[in-house]
Amino acid sequence: MALPRSTPRREIIRKFRALGWEGPIQARTHQFMKHGKQKVRIPNPHGEDLDISLLSEILRQAGITDEDWMKA
């Protein structure tokens, strides 16, 4: 299963939570999701959906596979 071309920020937060992550937690300039000691920054809300390339990079940093993401 392939990732969608764009994903709303709310959907990204929902899926991270479904995968056991906490957040979003506000830092100085960005928000992040937390899983144990691991943190992954997520883009600030600007009303636009996240492009597939940015979502892929966030998932890579989080260690989440495309298959796990699509199942969440």
Buried (B, 14 or more C-beta within 10 A) or exposed (E): EEBEEEBBBEBBBEBBBEBEBEBBEEEEEEBBBBBEEEBBBBBEEEEEBBEBEBBBEBBEEBEBEEEBBEEB
